[in-house]
Amino acid sequence: MRRTLCVLLALTLLLFTLSGCAKVDMSWFTDKFKSGDAQTDAAPAETTPQQETTAVTTEVFTELESFGLAYQPDYGLHPYNCESLNNRVIFSFLYEPLFAVTQELDAVPILAKDYSVSDDGTATTITLQSGVRFHTGAPLTADDVVYSLESSRGTAYYGSRLRDVTAIEALDAQTVVLTTTVAYDELPLLLDIPIIQKDTMEQDVPPGTGPYKFESTEHLVRNTDWWQDSAPLVDYDEITLTSVSTTAEIRDNFEYENINMVLTDPNSAAYAGFHNDYELWEDGTCILQYIGYNIGSRVFSNYGLRSAITYAIDRDTIVSDLMGGFAAAATLPCQPNSKLYDAKLALKYSYSMENFYRQLESASVEDMDHDGRLDLYVPSLGYAVPVSGTMLVCASSYQRVQAATKIVQDLNALGFDLTLKSVDYEEYLTLLRAGNFDLYYGEVRLSPNFDLSPFFQSGGSLTYGSLADSTMQSLCNRMLVNSGNSYNLYQRLCDRGYLTPVMFKNYAVYTTRGSVTEPARYIDWLFPAPETVSD
């Protein structure tokens, strides 16, 4: 999805006028970050746009003589461990995956030529493109793919993504077979992992197969032996890397066109508004924000009460007012762009005061003592207790604290008695693992197939509050076998209130006007349009 903003340069000093093909209201940013640049120097290198004041249609394109990217030295350039958004932009020029996942959540072959799945769904066979070479000149082989996928396990960025893959084997020089513990309908969705040359995992910048080669921390050079016939996203003899450590430095270098493309989380605590001529592209992610529950809580052990909360969450308002539109409201735990997202089912659990009160009634929740607060009859106690509790939220994210605050305020206005507890990251994790909470506002980067197993699998990494559930895990496995089975999984998740999805975050890609065409077509990768990728 494209959002375009520009500043009419002749009027910049006078009006700071923004213009472009589509208006984006950014006034929420200036309300949110009053301190301006004073806040940015101590913050991670993230950027957010300037408030829009006036829209004027113009078509100004910049003929660039060179192209540059931001580079954060402290995060390095290892594709499996680096978590800097700015550095990960560089990876789209250095590396390629077997498959890339489009914004519509479809897997498109890149280094893979094609693939097939066995009748029982537990073996996926991938044939590689021919004629591909690493930057060292060595040919891409199945051994490199096996090495890369195995090396990605347990890393900072890819973690347990391949947890269900029990074996990765080279059948021959051009063929790889992946075996899984359960049947997988669309394993390629998980295979957008950068492929590196065998035996180079310990190098600071392992060799890749992309259209540019790493020359130094100051620039990349064009890979003249690149296997694809089509042009890369940008086509220059070299790409300059500008070392930066703060958002203010990124902003200044972007405005002076030393940097021409920036990827950022527009809802991070860091803020630096751009004042130059630029284009802005919305970049979808698989990052889910949601409400989780302690199943052992005296009050929130009641699934009827939990399931009522989905109807009380005004997701559209949260997205528009708190996220500036840089998110997708989601009633179900998958991207609304995905074919897994059943719009009719999502509507059934969306914001509705009528359904909220109907669900409370069915759960025997009402103001029994007429004190303005809801009460829940607890059979094991033999009496009613107030619908009260503590919601945890991680204080390191100002945006999440804002979202959790609104949700708590809205629920309390409806008769709940909730307290929001904002704590630092380490304490947040400690309290979650100890089950010392009633609700929590969480964020997780799901894999592109939206597997929820980490929430429900015994010993799963996200089973906070005794959430492990064999029935739900069975439904997760069935969805892996056939994505059409997601309906039953999502219906039970919402009916029993195991989780309450709120939204999926979006990133923002800023580019110097006219320098790049539609960069945000894939999840995690900035590549040309799918139709331009060679067969």
C-alpha positions in Angstrom: 0.0 0.0 0.0 1.4 3.4 -1.0 1.2 6.7 0.9 2.9 9.6 -0.7 4.0 12.9 0.9 6.2 15.7 -0.4 7.2 19.1 0.6 7.0 21.9 -2.0 10.6 22.9 -1.8 10.2 26.5 -2.8 7.9 27.1 0.1 9.6 24.9 2.7 11.1 27.7 4.8 7.9 29.7 4.6 5.2 27.1 4.9 6.7 23.6 5.5 4.0 22.6 3.0 3.5 18.9 2.4 2.0 17.6 -0.9 1.7 14.4 -2.9 -0.6 11.9 -4.5 -2.3 11.0 -1.3 -2.8 12.9 1.9 -1.8 11.4 5.3 -2.9 13.1 8.4 0.2 13.1 10.7 -1.0 15.6 13.4 -1.1 12.7 15.9 2.7 12.6 15.8 3.1 16.2 17.0 0.7 15.6 19.8 2.5 12.5 20.8 6.1 13.8 20.7 6.2 17.4 21.9 9.9 17.3 22.8 11.0 17.0 19.1 14.7 16.4 18.5 15.6 16.4 22.2 14.0 12.9 22.5 15.6 11.5 19.4 19.3 11.5 20.4 18.8 8.9 23.1 16.4 6.8 21.1 17.0 3.9 18.7 17.3 5.0 15.0 13.6 5.1 14.1 11.8 7.9 12.3 8.4 9.4 12.1 6.8 11.9 9.7 6.2 15.6 10.1 2.6 16.9 10.6 0.8 17.6 7.3 -0.5 21.2 7.0 -1.5 21.8 3.4 -1.9 19.5 0.4 -0.8 20.6 -3.1 -0.7 18.3 -6.0 2.7 18.2 -7.7 4.8 15.7 -9.7 8.4 16.4 -9.0 10.9 13.6 -9.6 14.6 13.6 -8.6 17.3 12.4 -10.9 19.8 11.0 -8.4 23.4 10.6 -9.3 24.0 8.3 -6.4 22.0 6.3 -3.9 22.6 5.8 -0.2 21.4 3.9 2.8 21.7 4.3 6.6 24.0 1.9 8.5 24.0 1.4 12.2 27.5 -0.1 13.1 26.4 -1.2 16.6 23.9 -3.7 15.1 26.2 -5.2 12.5 25.2 -6.7 9.2 24.6 -10.4 10.0 21.3 -11.3 8.4 20.3 -13.8 11.1 21.1 -11.7 14.2 20.7 -8.1 13.2 17.4 -6.5 14.4 18.0 -2.9 13.2 15.4 -1.9 10.7 17.8 0.4 8.9 20.4 -2.4 8.5 17.8 -4.8 7.4 17.1 -2.6 4.4 20.7 -3.3 3.3 20.0 -7.0 3.4 17.6 -6.7 0.5 20.5 -5.7 -1.7 23.0 -8.3 -0.3 20.9 -11.4 0.0 18.0 -13.4 -1.4 15.7 -16.0 0.1 14.3 -19.2 -1.4 10.9 -17.5 -1.3 9.7 -14.0 -0.6 6.3 -13.4 1.1 4.1 -10.7 -0.6 2.0 -8.2 1.3 -1.0 -10.5 0.4 0.9 -13.3 2.2 1.7 -15.5 -0.8 5.1 -17.1 -1.2 6.8 -16.1 -4.4 9.9 -18.1 -5.6 13.2 -16.2 -5.7 16.2 -18.6 -5.3 13.7 -21.5 -5.5 12.6 -22.4 -9.0 9.7 -24.6 -7.9 8.6 -27.0 -5.1 6.3 -29.9 -4.4 4.8 -31.4 -1.3 4.5 -35.2 -0.6 1.1 -36.8 -0.3 1.2 -36.9 3.5 2.4 -33.3 3.6 5.5 -33.9 5.7 8.1 -33.6 2.9 8.6 -30.4 0.8 11.0 -30.8 -2.1 12.5 -27.6 -3.5 14.4 -27.2 -6.8 16.8 -24.3 -7.0 17.3 -21.7 -9.7 20.3 -22.5 -12.0 23.2 -20.2 -12.7 23.1 -18.5 -9.3 26.5 -17.5 -7.8 27.5 -16.0 -4.5 29.5 -12.8 -4.3 32.6 -15.0 -3.9 32.0 -16.5 -7.4 31.0 -19.9 -5.9 27.8 -21.5 -7.3 24.7 -21.8 -5.2 24.1 -25.4 -4.3 21.7 -27.4 -2.1 24.4 -27.7 0.5 24.4 -23.9 0.9 20.7 -23.9 1.4 20.9 -26.7 4.0 23.6 -24.9 5.8 21.7 -21.5 5.8 18.5 -22.9 7.1 20.2 -24.9 9.8 22.3 -21.9 10.8 19.2 -19.7 11.1 17.7 -21.9 13.9 17.7 -20.2 17.3 19.1 -16.9 16.0 18.0 -13.5 17.2 15.8 -12.8 14.2 14.5 -16.2 13.1 14.3 -18.0 16.5 12.2 -21.1 16.4 10.6 -20.5 13.0 11.7 -23.9 11.8 10.8 -25.8 15.0 8.6 -28.3 13.1 11.3 -29.0 10.6 13.1 -32.2 11.7 15.5 -32.7 8.7 16.9 -30.5 5.9 18.7 -32.6 3.3 20.4 -32.0 -0.1 19.0 -34.6 -2.5 21.4 -33.5 -5.2 23.2 -30.2 -6.1 20.0 -28.5 -7.1 17.4 -30.1 -4.8 16.6 -29.7 -1.1 14.1 -31.7 0.9 12.6 -30.5 4.2 10.9 -33.0 6.5 8.4 -31.8 9.1 6.8 -33.3 12.2 3.4 -32.4 11.1 1.9 -31.9 7.6 2.6 -28.5 6.1 0.3 -27.0 3.5 2.5 -24.0 2.8 6.0 -24.4 4.2 7.5 -21.9 1.7 5.9 -19.1 3.7 8.5 -19.8 6.4 11.4 -19.9 3.9 12.0 -16.2 3.3 15.3 -16.6 5.2 18.4 -15.1 3.6 20.7 -17.7 2.0 24.4 -17.5 2.8 27.4 -19.4 1.5 28.2 -22.6 3.3 30.7 -22.3 6.2 30.4 -18.5 6.5 28.0 -18.2 9.5 30.8 -16.8 11.7 31.7 -14.0 9.3 30.5 -10.5 10.2 28.9 -10.2 6.7 28.4 -13.7 5.1 28.4 -13.7 1.3 25.0 -13.6 -0.3 23.6 -13.8 -3.9 22.0 -10.3 -4.1 22.5 -7.6 -6.7 25.1 -5.8 -4.6 28.2 -7.0 -2.8 29.5 -5.8 0.5 32.7 -3.9 -0.2 33.1 -2.1 3.2 31.1 -0.4 5.9 31.1 2.7 3.6 29.6 1.2 0.4 28.2 -1.7 -1.5 29.2 -2.4 -5.1 27.1 -3.7 -8.0 27.3 -7.5 -8.5 28.0 -7.7 -12.2 27.5 -11.5 -12.0 24.0 -11.3 -10.6 21.9 -14.1 -12.0 18.6 -12.2 -12.6 17.9 -10.6 -15.9 15.7 -7.9 -14.5 16.9 -4.7 -12.8 17.2 -4.6 -9.0 15.1 -2.1 -6.9 17.8 0.5 -7.6 20.5 0.3 -10.2 23.7 2.1 -9.5 27.4 1.1 -9.6 27.5 1.4 -5.9 25.4 2.2 -2.9 26.8 4.5 -0.2 26.4 3.5 3.4 26.2 6.4 5.9 27.1 5.5 9.5 24.4 6.8 11.9 23.5 6.2 15.5 20.5 8.4 16.1 17.2 9.3 14.4 18.4 12.9 14.2 21.4 11.8 12.1 19.2 9.7 9.8 16.8 12.7 9.4 19.6 15.1 8.5 21.3 12.7 6.1 18.0 11.9 4.5 17.1 15.6 4.0 20.6 16.2 2.4 20.0 13.1 0.3 23.0 11.2 1.6 20.4 8.6 2.5 17.6 7.9 0.1 15.6 5.1 1.7 14.7 4.6 5.3 12.6 1.8 7.0 11.1 2.7 10.3 8.5 1.9 12.9 6.4 5.1 12.9 5.0 4.3 16.3 8.3 3.8 18.1 9.4 6.1 20.9 12.0 7.7 18.6 10.8 10.6 16.5 12.5 12.8 13.9 10.3 14.5 11.3 11.4 14.9 7.7 11.1 18.3 6.1 12.3 17.5 2.6 10.7 16.1 -0.6 9.9 12.4 0.0 7.6 9.5 -0.8 6.1 7.4 2.0 5.1 3.8 1.6 3.2 1.7 4.1 4.9 -1.6 4.8 2.8 -4.4 6.3 4.2 -6.8 9.0 3.3 -9.9 10.9 3.6 -8.1 14.2 0.5 -8.8 16.2 -0.6 -6.7 19.3 -3.2 -8.5 21.4 -4.6 -8.9 24.9 -3.6 -12.1 26.7 -5.2 -13.6 29.8 -4.2 -15.6 32.9 -6.4 -18.7 32.7 -5.7 -19.2 36.3 -7.0 -15.8 37.4 -10.0 -15.9 39.8 -12.0 -13.6 37.4 -10.5 -14.2 34.0 -10.6 -17.9 34.2 -14.2 -17.4 33.0 -14.1 -17.7 29.3 -17.5 -16.1 28.9 -16.1 -12.9 30.4 -12.9 -13.1 28.3 -14.8 -13.6 25.1 -16.9 -10.5 25.8 -13.9 -8.3 25.7 -13.4 -8.6 21.9 -16.7 -6.7 21.4 -15.6 -3.8 23.6 -12.3 -3.1 21.7 -12.7 -0.2 19.3 -9.8 -1.3 17.1 -10.5 1.2 14.3 -10.2 4.1 16.7 -7.0 2.8 18.2 -5.5 2.4 14.7 -6.6 5.9 13.5 -6.0 7.9 16.7 -3.0 6.1 18.3 -1.3 4.6 15.3 -1.8 7.3 12.8 -3.2 4.6 10.5 0.0 2.7 10.5 -1.6 -0.6 11.5 -4.3 -2.9 10.4 -7.2 -3.5 12.8 -7.6 -7.3 13.3 -10.3 -9.3 15.1 -8.6 -12.5 14.1 -4.9 -13.4 14.7 -3.8 -13.1 11.1 -3.1 -10.2 8.7 -6.4 -8.9 7.2 -4.5 -9.0 3.8 -4.1 -12.8 4.2 -6.4 -15.3 2.6 -6.7 -16.8 6.1 -8.6 -13.8 7.3 -12.3 -14.6 7.0 -14.0 -11.2 6.9 -17.4 -12.7 7.8 -16.0 -14.5 10.8 -14.0 -11.4 11.8 -17.2 -9.3 11.7 -18.9 -11.7 14.1 -16.3 -10.8 16.8 -15.8 -7.1 16.0 -16.6 -4.0 18.1 -20.3 -4.1 19.1 -21.8 -2.9 22.4 -24.9 -5.0 21.7 -22.9 -8.2 21.5 -20.8 -7.1 24.5 -23.7 -6.8 26.8 -25.3 -10.0 25.4 -22.2 -11.9 26.1 -21.9 -10.6 29.6 -25.4 -11.7 30.3 -24.7 -15.2 29.1 -21.6 -15.3 31.4 -23.7 -14.2 34.4 -21.8 -10.9 34.7 -23.7 -7.9 36.0 -23.6 -5.2 38.6 -25.0 -7.3 41.4 -24.5 -4.9 44.3 -25.4 -1.8 42.3 -22.1 0.0 43.0 -21.4 0.8 39.3 -19.0 -2.1 38.9 -19.6 -5.4 37.3 -19.6 -8.6 39.3 -19.0 -12.3 38.4 -20.5 -15.2 40.3 -17.7 -17.7 41.0 -19.2 -21.2 41.7 -16.1 -22.5 43.4 -16.4 -19.6 45.9 -20.1 -19.6 46.2 -20.4 -15.8 45.9 -19.8 -13.0 43.4 -16.6 -11.1 43.0 -15.9 -7.8 41.3 -14.6 -7.9 37.7 -11.2 -6.5 38.6 -7.6 -7.3 37.9 -4.2 -6.0 36.7 -3.2 -5.6 33.1 0.5 -5.7 32.4 2.2 -3.7 29.6 5.8 -3.2 28.7 6.9 0.3 29.5 9.6 0.4 26.8 7.0 1.0 24.1 5.2 4.2 24.5 2.7 3.2 21.8 1.8 0.0 23.6 1.3 1.8 26.9 -1.0 4.2 25.0 -3.1 1.4 23.5 -3.3 -0.5 26.8 -4.3 2.7 28.6 -7.2 3.3 26.2 -8.4 -0.3 26.5 -8.3 -0.2 30.3 -10.1 3.1 30.3 -12.8 1.9 27.9 -13.3 -1.3 29.9 -13.5 0.5 33.2 -16.1 2.9 31.7 -18.1 -0.3 31.0 -18.0 -1.5 34.6 -14.6 -3.3 34.9 -12.2 -2.4 37.6 -8.8 -2.8 36.0 -5.4 -1.4 36.9 -2.7 -0.9 34.3 0.8 -1.8 35.5 3.5 -0.5 33.2 6.9 -2.1 33.9 10.3 -2.4 32.2 10.9 -5.3 29.8 12.8 -7.6 32.2 10.1 -7.2 34.9 7.4 -7.6 32.3 8.8 -11.0 31.3 9.4 -12.1 34.9 5.8 -11.3 35.8 4.4 -13.1 32.7 6.5 -16.2 33.3 5.4 -16.3 37.0 1.7 -15.9 36.1 1.6 -12.7 38.3 -1.1 -10.9 36.2 -4.7 -11.1 35.2 -4.4 -9.6 31.7 -1.5 -8.3 29.6 -1.1 -6.3 26.5 1.4 -8.1 24.3 3.2 -7.9 21.0 4.7 -10.8 19.0 6.1 -11.2 15.5 4.3 -14.2 14.1 5.7 -16.3 11.3 4.1 -15.5 7.9 1.9 -18.6 8.1 0.4 -17.3 11.4 1.1 -20.5 13.3 -0.2 -20.0 16.9 1.5 -23.0 18.3 3.8 -21.0 20.6 0.7 -19.9 22.5 -0.8 -23.4 23.0 1.9 -26.0 22.6 3.0 -27.5 25.9 6.3 -25.7 26.8 5.6 -23.1 24.1 7.3 -19.8 24.4 4.1 -17.8 24.7 2.0 -20.0 27.0 1.8 -17.3 29.7 -1.0 -17.7 32.2 -1.4 -21.5 31.7 -2.6 -21.0 28.1 -1.3 -24.4 26.9 -4.2 -26.3 25.5 -4.2 -29.6 23.6 -7.4 -28.9 21.7 -6.1 -25.6 20.5 -2.8 -27.1 19.6 -4.6 -29.8 17.6 -6.4 -27.1 15.7 -3.1 -25.3 15.0 -1.7 -28.5 13.5 -4.8 -28.9 11.3 -4.4 -25.4 10.0 -0.8 -26.2 9.0 -2.1 -29.2 7.1 -4.7 -27.1 5.3 -4.9 -23.4 5.7 -8.7 -23.6 5.2 -8.9 -25.1 8.7 -8.0 -21.7 10.2 -11.8 -21.0 10.5 -12.3 -23.6 13.3 -9.1 -22.4 15.1 -10.0 -18.8 15.0 -13.6 -19.4 16.0 -12.7 -21.4 19.1 -10.0 -18.8 20.0 -12.6 -16.0 20.0 -15.4 -18.0 21.5 -13.3 -18.9 24.5 -11.3 -15.7 24.6 -7.9 -17.3 24.8 -6.5 -14.2 23.1 -8.1 -10.9 21.9 -6.3 -9.7 18.8 -6.2 -5.9 18.4 -4.1 -5.0 15.3 -1.1 -5.7 13.2 1.6 -3.0 13.1 2.8 -1.5 9.8 6.2 0.0 9.2 6.9 3.0 7.0 9.4 3.2 4.1 10.6 6.7 3.2 12.3 7.3 -0.1 13.7 10.4 -1.9 11.0 11.3 -4.3 11.3 9.5 -7.6 14.2 7.3 -6.5 12.3 4.0 -6.0 9.1 2.5 -7.4 6.8 0.6 -5.0 9.5 -0.9 -2.6 7.1 -2.3 0.0 5.7 -5.3 -1.8 7.0 -8.0 0.5 7.1 -8.8 4.2 10.7 -8.3 5.4 12.2 -7.7 1.9 12.4 -4.6 -0.3 12.4 -6.1 -3.8 11.0 -5.1 -7.2 7.5 -6.1 -8.2 6.8 -9.9 -8.2 6.3 -9.9 -12.0 9.8 -8.6 -12.5 11.5 -11.6 -10.8 13.1 -14.0 -13.3 11.7 -17.5 -13.6 
